[in-house]
């Protein structure tokens, strides 16, 4: 009984936030409340592929700036783990520009994963 063979998170309800900042992670937690039992995990940019492969999140949330760094690679990563990339615009203070839009996008990604 000392080892665990199951995932720590549920891929059907996991959102992965890549590259923070904390305000984006907090926004993701608030916005994901529409998804039953949603869990928000985060990682640094350098760990995105590994974390996505471990978690198989239904959505990968990333700032537009980081996404623009290598959009094709993030899109490929999302395809590999049957996920949906959601690039979001951040304000100069690192906050989400349109949190209400994020709720709708997360819910759409959740529904698409569960079709």
KOLLO-225191 format. One line per field, with one value per residue (C-alpha): x, y, z; residue in three letters. Coordinates in steps of 0.5 Angstrom, whole numbers, plus 500, padded with zeros to 3 digits. Layout:
<pts>
east <- c(X / ...)
north <- c(Y / ...)
up <- c(Z / ...)
r <- c(ALA / ...)
</pts>
This chain:
<pts>
east <- c(500 / 506 / 506 / 500 / 499 / 493 / 494 / 494 / 490 / 484 / 485 / 478 / 478 / 485 / 487 / 495 / 497 / 504 / 509 / 504 / 504 / 500 / 495 / 494 / 493 / 488 / 484 / 484 / 482 / 476 / 474 / 475 / 469 / 464 / 468 / 465 / 471 / 476 / 483 / 489 / 496 / 502 / 509 / 514 / 515 / 521 / 517 / 510 / 511 / 513 / 507 / 502 / 504 / 504 / 497 / 493 / 489 / 483 / 486 / 493 / 493 / 498 / 499 / 499 / 506 / 509 / 504 / 507 / 514 / 513 / 505 / 506 / 510 / 504 / 499 / 503 / 503 / 496 / 494 / 499 / 495 / 488 / 488 / 486 / 491 / 488 / 492 / 490 / 492 / 495 / 495 / 502 / 501 / 500 / 493 / 488 / 485 / 478 / 477 / 469 / 472 / 476 / 470 / 467 / 473 / 475 / 468 / 468 / 475 / 472 / 466 / 470 / 474 / 468 / 464)
north <- c(500 / 505 / 506 / 509 / 507 / 513 / 520 / 525 / 529 / 528 / 530 / 531 / 537 / 539 / 546 / 547 / 554 / 555 / 561 / 564 / 569 / 568 / 573 / 569 / 562 / 566 / 568 / 561 / 558 / 563 / 562 / 554 / 554 / 553 / 546 / 541 / 539 / 543 / 543 / 548 / 546 / 551 / 550 / 554 / 555 / 550 / 544 / 545 / 539 / 534 / 537 / 537 / 529 / 528 / 531 / 531 / 537 / 539 / 546 / 549 / 556 / 561 / 568 / 571 / 573 / 566 / 563 / 567 / 565 / 558 / 558 / 552 / 548 / 549 / 547 / 541 / 539 / 541 / 536 / 530 / 531 / 532 / 539 / 546 / 552 / 558 / 564 / 570 / 577 / 580 / 587 / 591 / 588 / 581 / 581 / 577 / 583 / 579 / 574 / 573 / 571 / 566 / 562 / 561 / 559 / 554 / 551 / 550 / 546 / 542 / 540 / 539 / 534 / 531 / 530)
up <- c(500 / 500 / 493 / 488 / 481 / 480 / 478 / 483 / 479 / 474 / 467 / 466 / 471 / 471 / 468 / 467 / 468 / 465 / 467 / 472 / 475 / 481 / 479 / 473 / 477 / 482 / 476 / 473 / 480 / 480 / 473 / 473 / 479 / 473 / 472 / 477 / 482 / 478 / 480 / 478 / 477 / 475 / 472 / 469 / 462 / 462 / 465 / 461 / 457 / 462 / 467 / 461 / 460 / 467 / 468 / 461 / 463 / 459 / 458 / 458 / 460 / 458 / 457 / 450 / 451 / 452 / 447 / 442 / 444 / 440 / 439 / 434 / 440 / 445 / 440 / 438 / 446 / 447 / 441 / 444 / 451 / 448 / 451 / 449 / 449 / 452 / 451 / 455 / 455 / 462 / 464 / 466 / 473 / 471 / 472 / 467 / 462 / 461 / 467 / 465 / 458 / 461 / 465 / 458 / 455 / 460 / 460 / 453 / 453 / 459 / 455 / 448 / 452 / 455 / 448)
r <- c(UNK / UNK / UNK / UNK / UNK / UNK / UNK / UNK / UNK / UNK / UNK / UNK / UNK / UNK / UNK / UNK / UNK / UNK / UNK / UNK / UNK / UNK / UNK / UNK / UNK / UNK / UNK / UNK / UNK / UNK / UNK / UNK / UNK / UNK / UNK / UNK / UNK / UNK / UNK / UNK / UNK / UNK / UNK / UNK / UNK / UNK / UNK / UNK / UNK / UNK / UNK / UNK / UNK / UNK / UNK / UNK / UNK / UNK / UNK / UNK / UNK / UNK / UNK / UNK / UNK / UNK / UNK / UNK / UNK / UNK / UNK / UNK / UNK / UNK / UNK / UNK / UNK / UNK / UNK / UNK / UNK / UNK / UNK / UNK / UNK / UNK / UNK / UNK / UNK / UNK / UNK / UNK / UNK / UNK / UNK / UNK / UNK / UNK / UNK / UNK / UNK / UNK / UNK / UNK / UNK / UNK / UNK / UNK / UNK / UNK / UNK / UNK / UNK / UNK / UNK)
</pts>
